[in-house]
Amino acid sequence: MTSRRDQTFILQKIQPALLGLMDGSVSTLAPIFAAAGLTGRPIDAFYVGLAASVGAAISMGLAEALSDDGVVSGRGTPLARGVITGVATVLGGMLHTFPFLLPDLRVALTLAYAVVLIELVVIAYIRWHYMRSPLGQTIFQVIVGGAVVFAVGVWLGQLGARA
């Protein structure tokens, strides 16, 4: 049984952070890998990832902060939720963006693939540990969802490179 204090922590801290991590990790995949495939230049993918991560962080932070004032829902202060969500979003997007600072595209892609897999496993673990989601179901949902977005990015990058 979860105490009221634990429920409040999960609702006000973990849930906004998880929302940001999931959005940052997944929503930036397609543009980053599309840019890598399209240009063949890791630095281009890095700047696309940076722009996508920062833009998503601002958008998600504002959306979370403006969604409610926390009084009725008990979700905490809008500013705290917005900051937590925004920081988690930029973190989730930048972790797999940093490998594109390496000059070798193949090495950058290989490292980024590994980082994405780790990100998705961490997200699944957080969902399982704090949200009590069944582990198998959580891993399936997070990894399949991430894989679909990742595949779209790679496909669009390859499609654009052939155009």
C-alpha positions as CSV (number, residue, x, y, z in Angstrom):
1,M,0.0,0.0,0.0
2,T,1.3,3.4,-0.9
3,S,1.2,6.2,1.7
4,R,-0.4,9.6,1.0
5,R,3.1,11.1,1.1
6,D,4.4,8.7,-1.6
7,Q,1.3,9.3,-3.7
8,T,1.9,13.1,-3.6
9,F,5.6,12.6,-4.5
10,I,4.7,10.4,-7.4
11,L,1.9,12.8,-8.6
12,Q,3.9,16.0,-8.2
13,K,7.5,14.9,-9.0
14,I,7.7,11.5,-10.7
15,Q,4.8,11.8,-13.1
16,P,5.9,15.2,-14.5
17,A,9.5,13.9,-14.8
18,L,8.4,10.7,-16.5
19,L,6.2,12.7,-18.9
20,G,9.2,14.9,-19.8
21,L,11.6,12.0,-20.2
22,M,9.2,10.1,-22.4
23,D,8.5,13.0,-24.6
24,G,12.2,14.1,-24.8
25,S,13.4,10.7,-25.5
26,V,10.8,9.7,-28.1
27,S,9.8,12.9,-29.8
28,T,13.3,13.9,-30.7
29,L,14.3,10.5,-32.3
30,A,12.7,11.0,-35.7
31,P,14.2,14.5,-36.4
32,I,17.7,13.5,-35.2
33,F,18.0,10.3,-37.1
34,A,16.3,11.8,-40.1
35,A,18.9,14.6,-40.1
36,A,21.7,12.1,-39.7
37,G,20.5,10.0,-42.6
38,L,19.6,13.0,-44.8
39,T,22.9,15.0,-44.4
40,G,25.4,12.3,-43.4
41,R,26.9,14.9,-41.0
42,P,26.8,14.2,-37.3
43,I,27.0,17.8,-36.4
44,D,23.8,18.6,-38.4
45,A,22.0,15.8,-36.4
46,F,23.4,17.3,-33.2
47,Y,22.0,20.8,-33.9
48,V,18.6,19.3,-35.0
49,G,18.6,17.3,-31.7
50,L,19.5,20.4,-29.7
51,A,16.8,22.4,-31.3
52,A,14.2,19.6,-30.9
53,S,15.2,19.0,-27.3
54,V,15.1,22.7,-26.2
55,G,11.9,23.4,-28.2
56,A,10.2,20.3,-26.8
57,A,11.3,21.2,-23.3
58,I,9.9,24.7,-23.5
59,S,6.6,23.4,-25.0
60,M,6.2,20.6,-22.5
61,G,7.2,22.7,-19.6
62,L,4.6,25.4,-20.5
63,A,1.9,22.8,-21.3
64,E,2.4,21.1,-17.9
65,A,2.5,24.4,-16.0
66,L,-0.6,25.7,-17.8
67,S,-2.6,22.5,-17.6
68,D,-4.0,23.2,-14.1
69,D,-3.2,25.2,-11.0
70,G,-2.8,22.1,-8.9
71,V,-5.5,23.1,-6.4
72,V,-8.2,20.7,-7.5
73,S,-5.9,17.9,-8.8
74,G,-3.4,18.0,-6.0
75,R,-0.6,17.8,-8.7
76,G,1.4,20.6,-7.0
77,T,2.4,24.0,-8.1
78,P,2.3,24.8,-11.8
79,L,5.8,26.3,-11.8
80,A,7.4,23.2,-10.1
81,R,5.6,20.8,-12.5
82,G,6.6,22.9,-15.5
83,V,10.2,23.1,-14.5
84,I,10.4,19.4,-13.7
85,T,8.8,18.4,-17.0
86,G,10.9,20.9,-19.0
87,V,14.2,19.7,-17.5
88,A,13.3,16.1,-17.9
89,T,12.3,16.7,-21.5
90,V,15.6,18.4,-22.5
91,L,17.5,15.6,-20.6
92,G,15.6,12.9,-22.5
93,G,16.2,14.6,-25.8
94,M,19.9,15.5,-25.3
95,L,21.2,12.1,-24.0
96,H,21.0,10.5,-27.4
97,T,21.9,13.8,-29.2
98,F,25.3,14.1,-27.5
99,P,26.9,11.3,-29.5
100,F,26.5,13.4,-32.7
101,L,29.2,15.6,-31.4
102,L,31.5,12.8,-32.6
103,P,32.8,13.4,-36.1
104,D,32.3,9.8,-37.3
105,L,28.7,9.2,-38.3
106,R,28.8,5.4,-37.9
107,V,30.3,5.7,-34.4
108,A,27.8,8.5,-33.5
109,L,24.9,6.4,-34.7
110,T,26.0,3.3,-32.9
111,L,26.5,5.1,-29.6
112,A,23.1,7.0,-30.1
113,Y,21.4,3.6,-30.7
114,A,22.8,2.3,-27.4
115,V,21.8,5.4,-25.5
116,V,18.2,5.3,-26.9
117,L,17.9,1.7,-25.7
118,I,19.2,2.6,-22.3
119,E,16.8,5.6,-22.1
120,L,13.8,3.4,-23.0
121,V,14.8,0.7,-20.4
122,V,15.1,3.4,-17.7
123,I,11.7,4.9,-18.6
124,A,10.2,1.4,-18.4
125,Y,11.9,0.8,-15.0
126,I,10.5,4.2,-13.7
127,R,7.0,3.3,-14.9
128,W,7.3,-0.1,-13.3
129,H,8.8,1.0,-10.0
130,Y,6.8,4.2,-9.3
131,M,3.6,3.7,-11.3
132,R,3.3,0.0,-10.6
133,S,2.8,-0.8,-14.3
134,P,3.4,-4.5,-15.1
135,L,7.1,-4.8,-16.1
136,G,6.5,-6.8,-19.3
137,Q,3.7,-4.6,-20.5
138,T,5.7,-1.5,-19.7
139,I,8.8,-2.7,-21.5
140,F,6.8,-3.7,-24.5
141,Q,4.9,-0.3,-24.7
142,V,8.0,1.9,-24.2
143,I,10.3,-0.1,-26.5
144,V,7.8,-0.7,-29.3
145,G,6.6,3.0,-29.2
146,G,10.2,4.2,-29.3
147,A,11.1,1.7,-32.0
148,V,8.2,2.9,-34.2
149,V,9.3,6.6,-33.9
150,F,12.9,5.7,-34.4
151,A,12.1,3.7,-37.5
152,V,10.1,6.6,-39.0
153,G,13.1,8.9,-38.4
154,V,15.5,6.5,-40.1
155,W,13.1,5.9,-43.0
156,L,12.5,9.6,-43.6
157,G,16.3,10.3,-43.4
158,Q,16.9,7.6,-46.0
159,L,14.0,8.7,-48.2
160,G,15.3,12.3,-48.1
161,A,18.9,11.3,-48.8
162,R,17.7,9.5,-52.0
163,A,15.6,12.5,-53.2
